């Protein structure tokens, strides 16, 4: 009998879910920087004497509205993806599980969108607005 060769050792690959989460996080971070850069560029082009934001509360309310809109949009995308996955799954347990994960992520997104006003109120308390 010949000896069997030792098994090849490979580094474990990250799961597809981890890769997906990293991609979503990267897109969110890049989106924030793009929005912040666009706001700075817009602020630099305001002519002298033009009206500005009246107070800090208005600015924080606008930030809250943007956060709520972006989170609700992402949650709706996840809800749609989950629905399509559930329809296409044809009862296959792994695909149904992926659809349920998408539904869960959509729920988290809607929950965070609902909590955005609370976060802005906390920010107002911190900065004294």
Protein Blocks (a to p, Z undefined) as FASTA:
>chain_A
ZZddddddddddddfklmmmmmmmmmmmmmmmmmmmmmmmmmmmpcghiacdfblmlmmm
mmmmmmmmmmmmmmmmmmmmmmmmmmmnnopaklmmmmmmmmmmmmmmmmmmmmmmmmmm
mmmmmnoZZ
